[in-house]
């Protein structure tokens, strides 16, 4: 019989917990969607900030006809890697219409200005709509050279489109689904960076305090106890005030607020391990303290650290959402789930509750998924319960 490794045993135990495994699958799908981001979003413009004020607070599943005006300034087509990270600037300006027809050198449209308002009739130059440039009246010879049939075909094929807002449009007429996907990228990025910062600080400080003891332990424990007494949100706000508003400031602020929990856990684990026989043997062999901590102690406490890291990931998402709601997070127009709730919580009583409920539901599902994974990891790393199950 082939003997399985500890990591294989943990993975096998984790997979048996169907609910925890479902949470991990949900997280994986969310990470994949957030990573693809602009490549799959209906609105691939930078920060999903393409506005159409006439479509403000439209219901999910609503479809509109848009006349797309070519931008007068040249817009470059970016490569796929740039688009993946930052989006593709739009070549057009969207103009909602209800119907249209062409006559001579003009396109006549009925502008959509509201469900209960009568559409407003307007006319635009075919040349201007198709090219983004104005054809001056005194350029008679140039006007005669324009192939209007070709321009009309281009407009009908490329610039009159139907767009469905699958999750509706926000207060500014922006696609809510696109902004939710981009908000997932922000929340997950904050979680990853905050967990990395908290693990680096927490493991270093906690291992030092637990292993060396004495005045080092007393000093570091005093700092940990002081910070432990402060509410996490207030500590993050204080750090944000010191660093300023922005995304990278949130990474640092949330990470610095969560390392104490990691340090306390690591310190306790190291205190229990540093006197066991194999650690005494490592000292007798002349290994350095850094090697003993890195190669002999930390691998034996990786289970509790991973469990806490998963729990802290959920906490980081909640902290980021709270900061964004209070206005200390990433600044508009960058979409975050917390800022989306802040912008639209007043619509809960105005027949547009989905504007605040959908980002709130996204936060709830993501945090719940990480909590399920945390419980699954805790059970999988419980060696005694695992042996009884076998």
Protein Blocks (a to p, Z undefined) as FASTA:
>chain_A
ZZddfklmmmmmmmmmmmlmmmmmmmmmmmmmmmnmmmmgmblcghilaccfklgoiaeh
iacdddddddfbdcddddfklmmmnopadfbdcdddfbdcdehjbccddddfbjkbccdd
ddddfklmmnopacdfklmmlmmmpcfklmmmmmmmmmmccdddfkopafkopafklmmm
mmmmmmmmmmmmmmmmmmmmmmmmmmmmmmngmmllmmmmmmmmmmmmpcfklmmmmmmm
mnopcfklmmmmmmmmmmmmmmmmmmmmmmmmmmmmklmmmmmnopafklmmmmmmmmmm
mmmmmmmmmmmmmmmmmmmmmmmmnopaccdfbdcfklmmmmmmmmmmnopammmmmmmm
mmmmmmmmmmmmmmmmmmmmmmklmmmmZZ
